[in-house]
Amino acid sequence: MSAENVETVRTAYEAFTRGDLGGVAEYFAEDVEWESPDSLPNGGLVSGRDAVIENFSQIPSYWSSFSVEPQEYIDAGEHVVVTGVQRATGPGGSFESRYLHLFKLSGGKVVRGEFIGDTAKARDSLGS
């Protein structure tokens, strides 16, 4: 199932890149959890597909441009690790930094996601 897990995550990323949050939601379990550093806007643990998608939809409220560019998908069985570069522009300027996403999948759906990245650069771009 692990090759399928990588493909699920890759397809969800493609939907995110297109701005298709409904497409992203198709690959998330109803009870998905998403965790990002609580030092970022809307950070912390978010539970439930609708709440996670709502959280993602708030990104343009903070950054006028935002992108993630996955560089590697690492098959780790029930987990998929994605390394990449994120770029964003906010009221305090622009930044570029490496990130890591850790996904856990079950039954072909993402059940947990975690963002790990340079929060200082992200906060600085917000002017805070």
ABEGO torsion letter per residue (X at the ends): XAAAAAAAAAAAAAAAAAGBAAAAAAABBAABBBBBBAABBGBEBBBEAAAAAAAAAAAAAABABBBBBBABBBBAEABBBBBBBBBBBBAAEBBBBBBBBBBBBBGGBBABBBBBBBAAAAAAAAGX
